[in-house]
Amino acid sequence: MAFQGKRVSPAWKTILDEAVKDGVRFQLNSGQRTMAEQQALYDQNMSGGVPRPGRPLTARPSPTAPHIKQGHQNHALDVDDVGNGENELQAWLKRRGVNAVNNVSSEAWHLDPVVEAELLRLAAKIKAENTRVRKRIKKIKRRIKRLRRRLTRLRKR
């Protein structure tokens, strides 16, 4: 799945779409990565296990690396911290029961959800609420349609 052109897990897609609907403004710079993508970043940014001058610390590629977390939906995100978007998203998540932290001190943009169950619970709650809203809208549209037909019949009298 993709959000703002970046690959994210289904749970993150649901949650990020909802955050935007709620008015949270942010730019996603990076989401879920493959091992090859992480290796390319590592090679670009690191030399002998140390960041190259002017480059960020980058995790070694592994199935448990923050942006990979194979088999899990709670991979890390890099959120543009210009304009306070990362802090707004983090606060929005916290209000909804997801503890996402900046666990890389040199990367203010790095956001990592600590507990996968929190992320999955929020995604399920959002989906359920959206389903209820869609059903309610459908019901209202049917009622409007019936009222229009009734109005048309009354006008013909």
C-alpha positions as CSV (number, residue, x, y, z in Angstrom):
1,M,0.0,0.0,0.0
2,A,1.1,3.6,-0.5
3,F,0.6,6.8,1.3
4,Q,1.9,10.0,-0.3
5,G,3.8,7.8,-2.8
6,K,5.7,5.9,0.0
7,R,5.1,2.2,0.8
8,V,3.4,1.6,4.2
9,S,1.7,-1.3,5.9
10,P,-2.1,-1.6,5.6
11,A,-2.5,-0.5,9.2
12,W,-0.4,2.6,8.7
13,K,-2.3,3.4,5.5
14,T,-5.6,3.4,7.3
15,I,-4.2,5.5,10.2
16,L,-2.4,8.1,8.1
17,D,-5.4,8.6,5.9
18,E,-7.5,9.2,9.0
19,A,-4.9,11.6,10.4
20,V,-5.1,13.7,7.2
21,K,-8.9,13.7,7.3
22,D,-8.6,15.0,10.9
23,G,-6.5,17.9,9.7
24,V,-3.0,16.7,10.7
25,R,-0.6,18.2,8.2
26,F,2.7,16.3,7.5
27,Q,4.8,15.0,4.7
28,L,5.9,11.3,4.7
29,N,9.5,11.0,3.6
30,S,9.9,7.3,4.0
31,G,7.8,4.3,5.1
32,Q,8.4,0.6,4.9
33,R,11.6,-0.5,3.1
34,T,12.8,-3.7,1.5
35,M,16.1,-5.2,2.6
36,A,17.6,-4.0,-0.7
37,E,16.4,-0.4,-0.1
38,Q,17.8,-0.4,3.4
39,Q,21.1,-1.8,2.1
40,A,21.3,1.0,-0.4
41,L,20.7,3.6,2.2
42,Y,23.2,2.0,4.6
43,D,25.9,2.0,1.8
44,Q,25.1,5.6,1.0
45,N,25.1,6.9,4.6
46,M,27.6,4.7,6.5
47,S,31.2,3.8,6.4
48,G,32.6,1.2,8.7
49,G,29.6,1.4,10.9
50,V,29.9,5.1,11.3
51,P,27.9,7.8,9.5
52,R,29.7,9.5,6.7
53,P,30.1,13.3,7.3
54,G,26.8,15.1,7.0
55,R,24.9,11.8,6.7
56,P,22.4,10.3,9.2
57,L,22.9,7.2,11.2
58,T,21.4,4.3,9.3
59,A,20.3,0.9,10.5
60,R,22.0,-2.2,9.1
61,P,19.6,-4.1,6.9
62,S,17.9,-6.9,8.9
63,P,14.4,-8.3,9.1
64,T,13.9,-6.4,12.4
65,A,15.3,-3.1,11.2
66,P,12.9,-0.2,12.1
67,H,11.8,0.5,8.6
68,I,11.6,-3.2,7.6
69,K,10.1,-5.3,10.4
70,Q,9.3,-8.2,8.2
71,G,5.9,-9.8,9.0
72,H,4.9,-6.8,11.1
73,Q,2.9,-3.7,10.4
74,N,4.5,-1.4,13.0
75,H,7.5,-0.3,10.9
76,A,9.0,3.1,11.4
77,L,8.2,6.2,9.4
78,D,10.3,9.2,8.5
79,V,8.0,12.3,8.7
80,D,9.2,15.7,7.6
81,D,9.7,17.7,10.8
82,V,9.5,21.1,9.0
83,G,6.3,22.9,10.1
84,N,5.8,20.7,13.2
85,G,4.1,17.9,11.1
86,E,6.0,15.1,12.8
87,N,5.0,16.4,16.3
88,E,1.4,16.9,15.3
89,L,1.2,13.3,14.0
90,Q,2.9,11.9,17.1
91,A,0.4,13.8,19.3
92,W,-2.5,12.7,17.2
93,L,-1.4,9.1,17.5
94,K,-0.9,9.4,21.3
95,R,-4.4,10.8,21.7
96,R,-5.6,7.7,20.0
97,G,-3.6,5.2,22.1
98,V,-0.5,4.7,19.9
99,N,2.8,5.4,21.6
100,A,5.0,6.4,18.7
101,V,8.4,7.6,19.8
102,N,11.5,9.3,18.4
103,N,13.9,6.6,19.4
104,V,16.8,7.9,17.2
105,S,18.1,11.0,18.9
106,S,19.8,12.3,15.8
107,E,16.7,12.0,13.7
108,A,13.8,14.2,14.8
109,W,11.9,12.9,11.8
110,H,12.1,9.2,12.8
111,L,8.8,8.0,14.3
112,D,8.6,4.4,15.6
113,P,5.4,2.8,17.0
114,V,6.5,0.8,20.0
115,V,3.7,-1.7,20.3
116,E,2.3,-3.3,17.1
117,A,-1.0,-4.2,18.9
118,E,-1.7,-0.5,19.5
119,L,-1.3,0.3,15.9
120,L,-3.5,-2.6,14.8
121,R,-6.1,-1.7,17.4
122,L,-6.3,1.9,16.1
123,A,-6.5,0.8,12.5
124,A,-9.3,-1.7,13.3
125,K,-11.2,1.0,15.2
126,I,-10.9,3.5,12.3
127,K,-12.1,0.9,9.8
128,A,-15.1,0.0,12.0
129,E,-16.0,3.7,12.4
130,N,-15.6,4.4,8.7
131,T,-17.8,1.4,8.0
132,R,-20.5,2.6,10.3
133,V,-20.4,6.1,8.8
134,R,-20.6,4.6,5.2
135,K,-23.6,2.5,6.3
136,R,-25.3,5.6,7.9
137,I,-24.7,7.7,4.8
138,K,-26.1,4.9,2.6
139,K,-29.2,4.8,4.8
140,I,-29.6,8.5,4.7
141,K,-29.3,8.5,0.9
142,R,-32.0,5.9,0.6
143,R,-34.3,8.0,2.9
144,I,-33.6,11.1,0.8
145,K,-34.5,9.1,-2.4
146,R,-37.8,7.9,-0.8
147,L,-38.6,11.5,0.3
148,R,-37.9,12.8,-3.2
149,R,-40.2,10.2,-4.7
150,R,-42.9,11.1,-2.2
151,L,-42.5,14.8,-2.9
152,T,-42.7,14.1,-6.7
153,R,-46.0,12.2,-6.1
154,L,-47.4,15.0,-3.9
155,R,-46.5,17.6,-6.6
156,K,-48.4,15.7,-9.2
157,R,-51.7,15.8,-7.2
